[in-house]
Amino acid sequence: MDTNPDLETAQAALLARCAPDTRVRRIRWSQGETQLLELGAGPPLLLVHGGLDCALDWVPILPALARHHRVLAVDRPGHGLADSFDYRRVEFLDHGRTFLRDVLDALDLDAVDIVANSLGGLLSLALALDAPSRVSRLVLAGKPMGCDSHVPLMLLPLGIPLIGETLGRWLLSNPTREGNRKFWAEIQVAHAERLEDTLLDADVAHQRRNLDGMLGMVKCIAGFLGIRRSLVLGDRWRALKMPTLFIWGDRDRFGPPEQGEAIAAQNPMLELVRIPGAGHLPWLDDADRVVGEIERFLSRPRA
């Protein structure tokens, strides 16, 4: 049966099931407050979620990552239990750099290892390119935005000028657990049948709470046929100075791993591993393999 809890209730149920020792707190950044999920001790590891998602997407692997790290999963502005945020007239990459810098400052971290997904990957890359001293190593789990302008076909209507926001509100305004499971099967994961009901309930509650912010963000980044060309990194991949790992599912609907292999060939600091049978959020399809690859990569000495 579908349920419609508020987000705090749904979050508590998900954490109780998957990561009960998680500490939940709020931190300030220069334009508001956001929520941080924290688990474990040791070297800090910042997790940055993707475009229409929130920090709760990382909860299924928080305990595994927390065996060796102090894991810090943050809600981006206008998502999860962060303050609402107006994306109108925002220069998106500048916004992302500012937000992540402010989060690191609030946590008293000069530099940090980052694991990021999709649009969170693009913002983490923007910080890494602009302030390389703040990012020690970077893991891009799922195709990061910025490789090209492509998005899956079913998301293209959200970028149509004038009517995209109306279409998005119609498509996203009445979420249900099983409806979101079908959506995730189309876009996010290869094995939606394996998703925890508590994770989907949290996604439903997140969508109900943050619809305006999510649609505003889409309008900020979307062009007519995909993301705006100004957000495509092009040859800027060659300027990355820190070790960077692509973890790319071979069923990622945003693009095949061959794209990442072509990018990795441009810079010896980049490498790619494929996750067979995994989608855009590969840790939800094969948690053990993805966590193992993250740990292997982070066990190396820093450059």
Buried (B, 14 or more C-beta within 10 A) or exposed (E): EEBBBEBEBBBBBBBEBBBEEBEBEEBEBEBBBBBBBBBBEEBBBBBBBBBBBBBBBBBBBBBBBBEBBBBBBBBBBBBBBBBEBBBEEBEBBEBBBBBBBBBBBBBEBEBBBBBBBBBBBBBBBBBBBBBBEBBBBBBBBBBBBBBBBBBBEEBBBBBBEEEBBEBBBEBBEEBBBBBBBEBBBBBBBBBBEEBBBBBBBBBBBBBBBBBBBBBBBBBBBBBEEBBBEEBBBEEEBEEBEBBBBBBBBBBBBBBBBEBBBEBBEBBEBBBBBBBEBBBBBBBBBBBEBBBEBBBEBBEEEEE
